[in-house]
Amino acid sequence: MPLNYSFRDLANSQTGLVLACAMTVAVIAIVYNLSDEPLTADQPSVANPNGTRAVPTLQFVVAISRHGNRGPLFTYPSSLYQFNDTTVWPYGVGHLTQVIVSDIPTWQQRAAIYLS
């Protein structure tokens, strides 16, 4: 079943999409400019009615990483498991972990069944 769209219909739909995007960007810019007033530490917070708003500095960071089946290529300076610690990563940087090395025969058996 062929689609019967003319060039005019396509142009009008694209114009409407562009206009909607432009309106959205304009509204976001206006809202951002209206709410761009920095809060000082002595102003009360709506989110925390029990006290004043905290000073806007970074207080706590959680860094989560997953290295997968291999050891990490780098670690952050305060990590308990540095990449050059051979008790944690005995095979070295970027090499397979102990769990995967012990599973290699299982993977070889699965591959042999698949390839036969």
C-alpha positions as CSV (number, residue, x, y, z in Angstrom):
1,M,0.0,0.0,0.0
2,P,1.8,3.2,-1.1
3,L,1.7,6.2,1.0
4,N,0.2,9.3,-0.6
5,Y,2.0,12.1,1.0
6,S,2.8,15.2,-1.0
7,F,5.9,17.4,-0.5
8,R,3.7,20.1,0.9
9,D,2.4,17.8,3.7
10,L,5.9,16.7,4.5
11,A,7.1,20.4,4.6
12,N,4.2,21.4,6.8
13,S,4.9,18.6,9.3
14,Q,8.6,19.4,9.5
15,T,7.8,23.1,9.9
16,G,5.4,22.2,12.8
17,L,8.1,20.1,14.4
18,V,10.7,22.8,14.1
19,L,8.3,25.4,15.5
20,A,7.4,23.1,18.5
21,C,11.2,22.6,19.2
22,A,11.8,26.3,19.0
23,M,8.9,27.0,21.4
24,T,10.2,24.4,23.8
25,V,13.7,25.8,23.8
26,A,12.3,29.3,24.3
27,V,10.2,28.2,27.3
28,I,13.1,26.4,28.9
29,A,15.4,29.4,28.4
30,I,12.8,31.8,30.0
31,V,12.2,29.4,33.0
32,Y,16.0,29.0,33.5
33,N,16.5,32.8,33.5
34,L,13.7,33.4,35.9
35,S,15.0,30.8,38.4
36,D,18.7,31.6,38.0
37,E,19.0,33.6,41.3
38,P,21.7,32.1,43.6
39,L,20.6,31.3,47.1
40,T,22.7,32.3,50.0
41,A,23.4,30.1,53.0
42,D,21.0,32.1,55.3
43,Q,17.9,31.7,53.1
44,P,15.4,29.1,54.2
45,S,15.1,26.1,51.9
46,V,11.8,24.7,50.6
47,A,13.2,21.2,50.5
48,N,14.6,21.4,54.1
49,P,12.1,23.3,56.3
50,N,14.1,22.4,59.5
51,G,17.0,24.7,58.8
52,T,18.8,27.0,56.4
53,R,20.0,26.0,53.0
54,A,23.5,24.4,53.0
55,V,26.5,26.1,51.5
56,P,26.7,25.1,47.8
57,T,29.8,23.0,48.0
58,L,30.4,19.3,47.2
59,Q,30.1,17.3,50.4
60,F,29.9,13.6,49.4
61,V,30.7,11.7,46.2
62,V,30.0,8.0,45.4
63,A,32.1,6.5,42.6
64,I,30.9,3.2,41.3
65,S,32.7,1.3,38.5
66,R,32.4,-2.1,37.0
67,H,35.4,-3.6,35.4
68,G,33.6,-6.8,34.1
69,N,35.7,-9.9,33.5
70,R,39.0,-8.0,33.5
71,G,41.0,-6.1,36.0
72,P,40.8,-2.3,35.9
73,L,43.0,-0.2,33.6
74,F,43.2,2.5,36.3
75,T,42.0,3.2,39.8
76,Y,41.3,6.4,41.6
77,P,44.0,7.5,44.1
78,S,42.1,6.6,47.4
79,S,40.9,3.2,46.1
80,L,41.5,0.2,48.5
81,Y,42.2,-2.0,45.5
82,Q,45.0,-0.3,43.5
83,F,45.6,-1.6,40.0
84,N,49.2,-2.5,40.8
85,D,48.3,-4.6,43.9
86,T,49.1,-8.1,42.9
87,T,47.2,-9.6,45.8
88,V,44.0,-8.2,44.4
89,W,44.8,-8.3,40.7
90,P,47.4,-11.1,40.4
91,Y,47.3,-11.2,36.6
92,G,47.9,-7.5,36.2
93,V,46.2,-4.5,34.6
94,G,43.4,-5.3,32.1
95,H,43.9,-9.1,32.4
96,L,41.2,-11.7,33.2
97,T,40.1,-12.0,36.8
98,Q,40.6,-15.2,38.9
99,V,37.0,-16.1,38.6
100,I,37.0,-16.0,34.8
101,V,40.3,-17.8,34.6
102,S,38.8,-20.7,36.6
103,D,35.8,-20.7,34.3
104,I,37.8,-21.0,31.1
105,P,37.4,-24.8,30.8
106,T,33.6,-24.4,31.1
107,W,33.6,-21.9,28.4
108,Q,35.8,-24.1,26.2
109,Q,33.4,-27.0,26.7
110,R,30.4,-24.8,25.7
111,A,32.3,-23.6,22.6
112,A,33.2,-27.1,21.6
113,I,29.5,-28.2,21.9
114,Y,28.4,-25.2,19.9
115,L,31.1,-25.8,17.2
116,S,30.5,-29.5,16.8
